[in-house]
Amino acid sequence: MKKLAVGILAHVDAGKTTLSEAMLYMGGSIRKMGRVDRGDAFLDTYELEKKRGITIFSKQAILKWKDMEMTLLDTPGHVDFSAEMERTLQVLDYAILVISGTDGVQEHTRTLWRLLARYRVPTFLFINKMDLAGLGKGAILDDLRKILKETFVDFGEAGTDHFYEQTAMTSEELLDEYLETGHVETAGIREQIINRRLFPCFFGSALKFTGVEEFM
C-alpha cells in the first residue's frame, strides 16, 4: 500500500476544512461530516478554532483510499498563522490547494503558491464552491494561468482530445507522443505532475460532495 503525506492548503474561507471532512467521510475515516460553522469539524479540535471558525494549528488524520494510505495534514488558512503552515510543507509528498470558485486567486493564495514552489511540492488544485461561482471553469483556468503562470489542466476532461493537447504541451517528449499516437500515457502525465510542470485541476463543491469522489 502506498503511503503519502498530503497537505491541504487554502486562503481562509475557501472551504479547505470542508474538503478535508468530505474526503475523510468518503474514505470511511469518520462517520459524520462536520462543519466549520457548527464547530464540529473533525480536524478543528481546539476550542479557539471552534469559536473563531478557522484552522489555527496543523493537524493530521489517516485516510485510506483504494491502494493508498494518506496522512492528510490540514493547515491554517489564515495569514496570521502562516508559520505553522510553512512548517508542514517541509514534510509533504503532495499538496492540495483549495481555491474558492467565487473568489478566485487571492493574495494569500499567491503566497501559498510561492511557498509550494520553494519547497518543490507537487500540487493538485480543487476549485471549490462551484455551485456558487459566477465564472465558468474556462474563465477560472484562464485566471489561474494568468496569475500563477503555470500549466493548469482540467482533469475532469481526462481522455478527451483537448485534455491530451493541454498535457502534451508540457514537454517535447509528450508532444511527440501525442502527435504520433493521439494520446498521452499516464506515466508521462504522472512524471510532469511530480516535476511540477503540470498542475491537475478539479472542480466541485465540497459541502455538497460534488466532484469530491472524482478528485480522490
Secondary structure, 3 states (H helix, E strand, C coil): CEEEEEEEEECCCCCHHHHHHHHHHHCCCCCCCCCHHHCCCCCCCCHHHHHHCCCCCCEEEEEEECCEEEEEEECCCCHHHHHHHHHHHCCCCEEEEEEECCCCCCHHHHHHHHHHHHCCCCEEEEEECCCCCCCCHHHHHHHHHHHHCCCEEEHHHCCCHHHHHHHHCCCHHHHHHHHHHCCCCHHHHHHHHHCCCCEEEEECECCCCECHHHHC
